[in-house]
Amino acid sequence: MQEHRFNCVVLTLLLSPFLFACTVRKPTAYSFNGYQYSAPTEQACRTFIESTKSVYRLSTYVTYQTWYYLPGGIPVTAKGEQLFTDAVVNRKQSSESFMGTATIIYTEDRKFLLVTAAHVLSFQDTIIRYYEQGGEKTGVYSVSVKQEQVNYLRDIPGGGSVKVIDVDQTFDIALCYGWVGEGITIPEELEQGWGIAKDIKSGNAAMLAGYPIGYRNYSRANVSLYGTDADKGFMIDAGFNRGYSGGLVSAWSISDQKWHWIGIITSAPSTSDFMVVPAGQHGVTRYMPDQPYNGPLFISTQTQLAYGLTFVTPINTIRDLIKRNEKRIQELGFSSKNLDNR
């Protein structure tokens, strides 16, 4: 009996530190901030769709006047008025168009401010093409001069004319303004909070709104940082198509339980290769694959997009562009001095 009592006392003494440790350990308090990692709920998705009525199709139409010259007619060194002489042998008017996505971020009276990708609106004023021989330019082949550029929101009755305030070519973003006439419904502005770049992390879930190939589209994606933070930009695993440029990217804020605008879609990774292509023959629209081709050939550049990855310009660069243009915004008749304080 004494031996058993001794064993019990020793066992109790050995266990007592662990029992004490268990009684004094405090539960850890976890605090979740930033943006959600898991897929948004059905209700959150519905809220996203309702809050993005301010996302519109943006179209640009540009006309050019082009002068053509014979070899040796205009030297490579010609500039300014020297490019337009009697040596012209042909003159032609042409047009180009581009389609993208824009988000209206603020409205006042019949005016509105919007943000899009800069390349949607960027067309060169003058384009010069050259004759080449042995890899060197030998003379001017043609000169194209931009005559007119019209930017408009296609889904607004009356056109919703758009003008550029400023662009940031480095980050591929453009700040614009527009207006609608009397009797036309004023477009809605974005009903989301403005995000914080430092809270954007790899793995965050995002929602997108835009017009790929001209059709309104909503999709989900995951964020990936290609730097230490999102200040210079980030990627999403979403397919990129023509028309998605300028599309809205949003994430669900854990702290205030609502959508935050965190950036706009700008571009996709791509590679370019040189291809040998037929020069083309009048009346021939298709070449038979089982017949040899003996006609002239040209070298063409073919660009392949890396579908599945898309670059995003973050919200902080958009804030910076707006702050740099506060004075100009007020000159245009907008009274808000703290536009991005949302």
One Martini backbone bead per residue (centre of mass of N, CA, C, O) as a GRO file, in nm:
protein
  342
    1MET     BB    1   0.058   0.062  -0.021
    2GLN     BB    2   0.297   0.260  -0.004
    3GLU     BB    3   0.399   0.224  -0.291
    4HIS     BB    4   0.139   0.332  -0.435
    5ARG     BB    5   0.138   0.614  -0.312
    6PHE     BB    6   0.409   0.706  -0.428
    7ASN     BB    7   0.333   0.683  -0.726
    8CYS     BB    8   0.102   0.891  -0.718
    9VAL     BB    9   0.270   1.134  -0.628
   10VAL     BB   10   0.470   1.138  -0.866
   11LEU     BB   11   0.257   1.164  -1.093
   12THR     BB   12   0.142   1.432  -0.996
   13LEU     BB   13   0.406   1.598  -1.011
   14LEU     BB   14   0.459   1.551  -1.318
   15LEU     BB   15   0.170   1.677  -1.419
   16SER     BB   16   0.143   1.968  -1.295
   17PRO     BB   17   0.279   2.153  -1.513
   18PHE     BB   18   0.074   2.083  -1.739
   19LEU     BB   19  -0.178   2.174  -1.592
   20PHE     BB   20  -0.082   2.466  -1.553
   21ALA     BB   21  -0.036   2.536  -1.850
   22CYS     BB   22  -0.334   2.494  -1.937
   23THR     BB   23  -0.459   2.719  -1.744
   24VAL     BB   24  -0.276   2.981  -1.865
   25ARG     BB   25  -0.363   2.956  -2.147
   26LYS     BB   26  -0.441   3.168  -2.417
   27PRO     BB   27  -0.633   3.270  -2.652
   28THR     BB   28  -0.611   3.348  -2.985
   29ALA     BB   29  -0.640   3.649  -3.164
   30TYR     BB   30  -0.800   3.700  -3.471
   31SER     BB   31  -0.724   3.917  -3.761
   32PHE     BB   32  -0.916   4.018  -4.048
   33ASN     BB   33  -0.788   4.148  -4.347
   34GLY     BB   34  -0.856   4.271  -4.645
   35TYR     BB   35  -0.892   4.012  -4.884
   36GLN     BB   36  -1.049   3.767  -5.021
   37TYR     BB   37  -0.988   3.416  -5.107
   38SER     BB   38  -1.250   3.320  -5.149
   39ALA     BB   39  -1.525   3.271  -5.298
   40PRO     BB   40  -1.791   3.431  -5.366
   41THR     BB   41  -2.093   3.475  -5.297
   42GLU     BB   42  -2.394   3.500  -5.434
   43GLN     BB   43  -2.459   3.778  -5.313
   44ALA     BB   44  -2.193   3.915  -5.393
   45CYS     BB   45  -2.232   3.880  -5.698
   46ARG     BB   46  -2.489   4.048  -5.717
   47THR     BB   47  -2.361   4.306  -5.607
   48PHE     BB   48  -2.155   4.343  -5.830
   49ILE     BB   49  -2.349   4.380  -6.067
   50GLU     BB   50  -2.499   4.629  -5.943
   51SER     BB   51  -2.215   4.804  -5.906
   52THR     BB   52  -2.152   4.786  -6.252
   53LYS     BB   53  -2.325   5.003  -6.429
   54SER     BB   54  -2.057   5.189  -6.495
   55VAL     BB   55  -1.990   4.985  -6.722
   56TYR     BB   56  -1.852   5.046  -7.050
   57ARG     BB   57  -1.848   5.090  -7.381
   58LEU     BB   58  -1.556   5.177  -7.574
   59SER     BB   59  -1.523   5.390  -7.859
   60THR     BB   60  -1.299   5.426  -8.150
   61TYR     BB   61  -1.268   5.677  -8.417
   62VAL     BB   62  -1.044   5.693  -8.704
   63THR     BB   63  -0.899   5.927  -8.935
   64TYR     BB   64  -0.705   5.908  -9.246
   65GLN     BB   65  -0.452   6.069  -9.438
   66THR     BB   66  -0.288   5.943  -9.740
   67TRP     BB   67   0.042   5.951  -9.879
   68TYR     BB   68   0.198   5.857 -10.189
   69TYR     BB   69   0.524   5.727 -10.308
   70LEU     BB   70   0.787   5.702 -10.496
   71PRO     BB   71   1.081   5.599 -10.547
   72GLY     BB   72   1.274   5.889 -10.457
   73GLY     BB   73   1.070   6.127 -10.389
   74ILE     BB   74   1.134   6.093 -10.069
   75PRO     BB   75   1.336   6.145  -9.828
   76VAL     BB   76   1.420   6.037  -9.515
   77THR     BB   77   1.486   6.345  -9.403
   78ALA     BB   78   1.210   6.436  -9.416
   79LYS     BB   79   1.012   6.722  -9.295
   80GLY     BB   80   0.713   6.819  -9.266
   81GLU     BB   81   0.654   6.985  -9.560
   82GLN     BB   82   0.846   6.782  -9.718
   83LEU     BB   83   0.615   6.547  -9.723
   84PHE     BB   84   0.442   6.767  -9.907
   85THR     BB   85   0.428   6.707 -10.245
   86ASP     BB   86   0.416   6.654 -10.596
   87ALA     BB   87   0.514   6.342 -10.562
   88VAL     BB   88   0.246   6.244 -10.543
   89VAL     BB   89   0.043   5.943 -10.654
   90ASN     BB   90  -0.145   5.911 -10.391
   91ARG     BB   91  -0.477   5.922 -10.228
   92LYS     BB   92  -0.608   5.828  -9.895
   93GLN     BB   93  -0.886   5.723  -9.700
   94SER     BB   94  -0.898   5.614  -9.358
   95SER     BB   95  -0.984   5.369  -9.097
   96GLU     BB   96  -1.014   5.329  -8.736
   97SER     BB   97  -1.073   5.092  -8.462
   98PHE     BB   98  -1.172   5.070  -8.110
   99MET     BB   99  -1.219   4.850  -7.820
  100GLY     BB  100  -1.351   4.893  -7.483
  101THR     BB  101  -1.327   4.979  -7.132
  102ALA     BB  102  -1.531   5.176  -6.898
  103THR     BB  103  -1.534   5.375  -6.590
  104ILE     BB  104  -1.758   5.544  -6.395
  105ILE     BB  105  -1.664   5.753  -6.104
  106TYR     BB  106  -1.819   6.036  -6.182
  107THR     BB  107  -2.099   6.261  -6.121
  108GLU     BB  108  -2.220   6.586  -6.271
  109ASP     BB  109  -2.491   6.646  -6.381
  110ARG     BB  110  -2.387   6.597  -6.731
  111LYS     BB  111  -2.124   6.485  -6.610
  112PHE     BB  112  -1.816   6.276  -6.646
  113LEU     BB  113  -1.593   6.037  -6.509
  114LEU     BB  114  -1.323   5.829  -6.650
  115VAL     BB  115  -1.171   5.497  -6.687
  116THR     BB  116  -0.890   5.363  -6.880
  117ALA     BB  117  -0.706   5.247  -7.126
  118ALA     BB  118  -0.479   5.414  -7.314
  119HIS     BB  119  -0.468   5.236  -7.585
  120VAL     BB  120  -0.766   5.288  -7.673
  121LEU     BB  121  -0.685   5.619  -7.739
  122SER     BB  122  -0.410   5.558  -7.898
  123PHE     BB  123  -0.318   5.766  -8.173
  124GLN     BB  124  -0.138   5.862  -8.420
  125ASP     BB  125  -0.083   6.152  -8.593
  126THR     BB  126   0.182   6.024  -8.739
  127ILE     BB  127   0.258   5.808  -9.028
  128ILE     BB  128   0.564   5.651  -9.137
  129ARG     BB  129   0.668   5.499  -9.440
  130TYR     BB  130   0.918   5.278  -9.590
  131TYR     BB  131   1.165   5.214  -9.789
  132GLU     BB  132   1.357   4.905  -9.843
  133GLN     BB  133   1.720   4.805  -9.846
  134GLY     BB  134   1.912   4.598  -9.683
  135GLY     BB  135   1.778   4.724  -9.403
  136GLU     BB  136   1.735   5.012  -9.539
  137LYS     BB  137   1.639   5.326  -9.578
  138THR     BB  138   1.534   5.498  -9.900
  139GLY     BB  139   1.231   5.604  -9.842
  140VAL     BB  140   0.916   5.737  -9.882
  141TYR     BB  141   0.601   5.582  -9.903
  142SER     BB  142   0.422   5.711  -9.650
  143VAL     BB  143   0.164   5.947  -9.521
  144SER     BB  144  -0.012   5.972  -9.210
  145VAL     BB  145  -0.298   6.174  -9.106
  146LYS     BB  146  -0.483   6.281  -8.858
  147GLN     BB  147  -0.822   6.407  -8.864
  148GLU     BB  148  -0.999   6.216  -8.661
  149GLN     BB  149  -1.143   6.171  -8.318
  150VAL     BB  150  -1.383   5.937  -8.174
  151ASN     BB  151  -1.533   5.920  -7.849
  152TYR     BB  152  -1.756   5.658  -7.712
  153LEU     BB  153  -2.054   5.546  -7.558
  154ARG     BB  154  -2.257   5.300  -7.681
  155ASP     BB  155  -2.490   5.272  -7.432
  156ILE     BB  156  -2.550   5.576  -7.490
  157PRO     BB  157  -2.766   5.789  -7.572
  158GLY     BB  158  -2.595   6.001  -7.803
  159GLY     BB  159  -2.286   5.861  -7.715
  160GLY     BB  160  -2.105   5.980  -7.498
  161SER     BB  161  -1.881   6.185  -7.502
  162VAL     BB  162  -1.509   6.167  -7.518
  163LYS     BB  163  -1.233   6.300  -7.325
  164VAL     BB  164  -0.903   6.374  -7.262
  165ILE     BB  165  -0.700   6.459  -6.986
  166ASP     BB  166  -0.506   6.200  -6.913
  167VAL     BB  167  -0.193   6.009  -6.928
  168ASP     BB  168  -0.032   5.684  -6.847
  169GLN     BB  169   0.195   5.499  -7.020
  170THR     BB  170   0.329   5.318  -6.809
  171PHE     BB  171   0.026   5.211  -6.692
  172ASP     BB  172  -0.210   5.234  -6.895
  173ILE     BB  173  -0.378   5.515  -6.833
  174ALA     BB  174  -0.702   5.696  -6.842
  175LEU     BB  175  -0.837   6.024  -6.809
  176CYS     BB  176  -1.181   6.119  -6.840
  177TYR     BB  177  -1.448   6.296  -7.013
  178GLY     BB  178  -1.810   6.366  -7.015
  179TRP     BB  179  -2.134   6.388  -7.192
  180VAL     BB  180  -2.484   6.478  -7.191
  181GLY     BB  181  -2.776   6.553  -7.306
  182GLU     BB  182  -3.073   6.656  -7.311
  183GLY     BB  183  -3.287   6.386  -7.211
  184ILE     BB  184  -3.052   6.215  -7.102
  185THR     BB  185  -2.943   5.970  -6.923
  186ILE     BB  186  -2.752   5.952  -6.656
  187PRO     BB  187  -2.491   5.796  -6.573
  188GLU     BB  188  -2.354   5.577  -6.367
  189GLU     BB  189  -2.172   5.526  -6.083
  190LEU     BB  190  -1.957   5.384  -5.886
  191GLU     BB  191  -2.053   5.126  -5.625
  192GLN     BB  192  -1.756   5.151  -5.472
  193GLY     BB  193  -1.484   5.105  -5.323
  194TRP     BB  194  -1.154   5.209  -5.268
  195GLY     BB  195  -0.872   5.064  -5.271
  196ILE     BB  196  -0.573   4.892  -5.137
  197ALA     BB  197  -0.271   4.792  -5.243
  198LYS     BB  198  -0.140   4.661  -4.975
  199ASP     BB  199  -0.395   4.444  -4.956
  200ILE     BB  200  -0.286   4.300  -5.198
  201LYS     BB  201  -0.282   3.945  -5.264
  202SER     BB  202  -0.191   3.645  -5.314
  203GLY     BB  203  -0.508   3.472  -5.377
  204ASN     BB  204  -0.705   3.663  -5.432
  205ALA     BB  205  -1.028   3.735  -5.500
  206ALA     BB  206  -1.189   3.817  -5.816
  207MET     BB  207  -1.374   4.059  -6.011
  208LEU     BB  208  -1.511   4.105  -6.344
  209ALA     BB  209  -1.565   4.385  -6.584
  210GLY     BB  210  -1.669   4.373  -6.937
  211TYR     BB  211  -1.592   4.376  -7.322
  212PRO     BB  212  -1.541   4.110  -7.470
  213ILE     BB  213  -1.604   4.134  -7.799
  214GLY     BB  214  -1.856   4.336  -7.697
  215TYR     BB  215  -1.937   4.169  -7.437
  216ARG     BB  216  -2.083   4.137  -7.154
  217ASN     BB  217  -1.876   4.056  -6.858
  218TYR     BB  218  -1.839   3.804  -6.601
  219SER     BB  219  -1.565   3.721  -6.369
  220ARG     BB  220  -1.327   3.509  -6.225
  221ALA     BB  221  -1.029   3.546  -6.007
  222ASN     BB  222  -0.675   3.540  -5.942
  223VAL     BB  223  -0.419   3.666  -5.760
  224SER     BB  224  -0.083   3.786  -5.873
  225LEU     BB  225   0.230   3.859  -5.775
  226TYR     BB  226   0.541   4.003  -5.934
  227GLY     BB  227   0.605   4.123  -5.655
  228THR     BB  228   0.609   4.239  -5.330
  229ASP     BB  229   0.373   4.411  -5.455
  230ALA     BB  230   0.093   4.615  -5.603
  231ASP     BB  231   0.204   4.902  -5.692
  232LYS     BB  232   0.292   4.805  -6.008
  233GLY     BB  233   0.119   4.544  -6.007
  234PHE     BB  234  -0.083   4.267  -6.146
  235MET     BB  235  -0.227   3.942  -6.167
  236ILE     BB  236  -0.461   3.737  -6.358
  237ASP     BB  237  -0.657   3.432  -6.422
  238ALA     BB  238  -0.747   3.563  -6.720
  239GLY     BB  239  -0.893   3.611  -7.006
  240PHE     BB  240  -0.790   3.780  -7.311
  241ASN     BB  241  -0.972   4.029  -7.494
  242ARG     BB  242  -1.101   4.218  -7.706
  243GLY     BB  243  -1.234   4.485  -7.486
  244TYR     BB  244  -1.100   4.444  -7.188
  245SER     BB  245  -0.977   4.704  -7.187
  246GLY     BB  246  -1.046   4.864  -6.874
  247GLY     BB  247  -1.142   4.671  -6.686
  248LEU     BB  248  -1.286   4.568  -6.396
  249VAL     BB  249  -1.136   4.528  -6.059
  250SER     BB  250  -1.243   4.327  -5.778
  251ALA     BB  251  -1.276   4.309  -5.411
  252TRP     BB  252  -1.344   4.159  -5.103
  253SER     BB  253  -1.397   4.306  -4.805
  254ILE     BB  254  -1.357   4.207  -4.478
  255SER     BB  255  -1.405   4.461  -4.297
  256ASP     BB  256  -1.674   4.597  -4.476
  257GLN     BB  257  -1.835   4.411  -4.667
  258LYS     BB  258  -1.722   4.501  -4.968
  259TRP     BB  259  -1.654   4.635  -5.263
  260HIS     BB  260  -1.334   4.681  -5.428
  261TRP     BB  261  -1.149   4.884  -5.619
  262ILE     BB  262  -0.817   4.761  -5.764
  263GLY     BB  263  -0.852   4.788  -6.093
  264ILE     BB  264  -0.727   4.756  -6.438
  265ILE     BB  265  -0.730   4.634  -6.743
  266THR     BB  266  -0.459   4.613  -6.999
  267SER     BB  267  -0.304   4.322  -7.044
  268ALA     BB  268  -0.111   4.068  -7.217
  269PRO     BB  269   0.090   3.834  -7.270
  270SER     BB  270   0.347   3.819  -7.538
  271THR     BB  271   0.438   3.704  -7.870
  272SER     BB  272   0.672   3.738  -8.148
  273ASP     BB  273   0.659   3.646  -8.500
  274PHE     BB  274   0.792   3.547  -8.799
  275MET     BB  275   0.614   3.536  -9.115
  276VAL     BB  276   0.533   3.359  -9.404
  277VAL     BB  277   0.339   3.518  -9.662
  278PRO     BB  278   0.120   3.581  -9.883
  279ALA     BB  279   0.059   3.854 -10.094
  280GLY     BB  280  -0.168   3.821 -10.282
  281GLN     BB  281  -0.467   3.786 -10.487
  282HIS     BB  282  -0.686   3.861 -10.709
  283GLY     BB  283  -0.977   3.680 -10.605
  284VAL     BB  284  -0.821   3.545 -10.362
  285THR     BB  285  -0.940   3.387 -10.046
  286ARG     BB  286  -0.810   3.087 -10.097
  287TYR     BB  287  -0.583   2.830 -10.017
  288MET     BB  288  -0.465   2.531 -10.118
  289PRO     BB  289  -0.313   2.287  -9.922
  290ASP     BB  290  -0.252   2.072 -10.183
  291GLN     BB  291  -0.107   2.325 -10.314
  292PRO     BB  292   0.133   2.488 -10.456
  293TYR     BB  293   0.312   2.792 -10.391
  294ASN     BB  294   0.440   3.058 -10.639
  295GLY     BB  295   0.423   3.321 -10.514
  296PRO     BB  296   0.461   3.587 -10.347
  297LEU     BB  297   0.638   3.703 -10.052
  298PHE     BB  298   0.599   3.780  -9.698
  299ILE     BB  299   0.674   3.952  -9.402
  300SER     BB  300   0.523   3.875  -9.085
  301THR     BB  301   0.371   3.977  -8.783
  302GLN     BB  302   0.299   3.757  -8.506
  303THR     BB  303   0.071   3.765  -8.235
  304GLN     BB  304   0.079   3.596  -7.914
  305LEU     BB  305  -0.129   3.520  -7.667
  306ALA     BB  306  -0.133   3.454  -7.313
  307TYR     BB  307  -0.366   3.278  -7.219
  308GLY     BB  308  -0.469   3.331  -6.863
  309LEU     BB  309  -0.320   3.618  -6.854
  310THR     BB  310  -0.345   3.937  -6.669
  311PHE     BB  311  -0.296   4.272  -6.652
  312VAL     BB  312  -0.286   4.511  -6.370
  313THR     BB  313  -0.379   4.826  -6.269
  314PRO     BB  314  -0.362   4.987  -5.987
  315ILE     BB  315  -0.529   5.209  -5.779
  316ASN     BB  316  -0.291   5.403  -5.701
  317THR     BB  317  -0.236   5.511  -5.994
  318ILE     BB  318  -0.515   5.638  -6.027
  319ARG     BB  319  -0.499   5.834  -5.794
  320ASP     BB  320  -0.251   5.989  -5.899
  321LEU     BB  321  -0.379   6.092  -6.163
  322ILE     BB  322  -0.603   6.255  -6.025
  323LYS     BB  323  -0.426   6.441  -5.846
  324ARG     BB  324  -0.268   6.573  -6.091
  325ASN     BB  325  -0.584   6.674  -6.203
  326GLU     BB  326  -0.756   6.859  -6.014
  327LYS     BB  327  -0.758   7.132  -6.159
  328ARG     BB  328  -0.876   7.035  -6.430
  329ILE     BB  329  -1.139   6.921  -6.312
  330GLN     BB  330  -1.242   7.197  -6.209
  331GLU     BB  331  -1.236   7.342  -6.489
  332LEU     BB  332  -1.471   7.136  -6.597
  333GLY     BB  333  -1.695   7.152  -6.337
  334PHE     BB  334  -1.586   6.997  -6.092
  335SER     BB  335  -1.630   7.006  -5.732
  336SER     BB  336  -1.464   6.775  -5.646
  337LYS     BB  337  -1.173   6.735  -5.423
  338ASN     BB  338  -1.239   6.416  -5.313
  339LEU     BB  339  -1.275   6.174  -5.519
  340ASP     BB  340  -1.092   5.929  -5.365
  341ASN     BB  341  -1.271   5.950  -5.087
  342ARG     BB  342  -1.406   5.608  -5.048
   0.00000   0.00000   0.00000
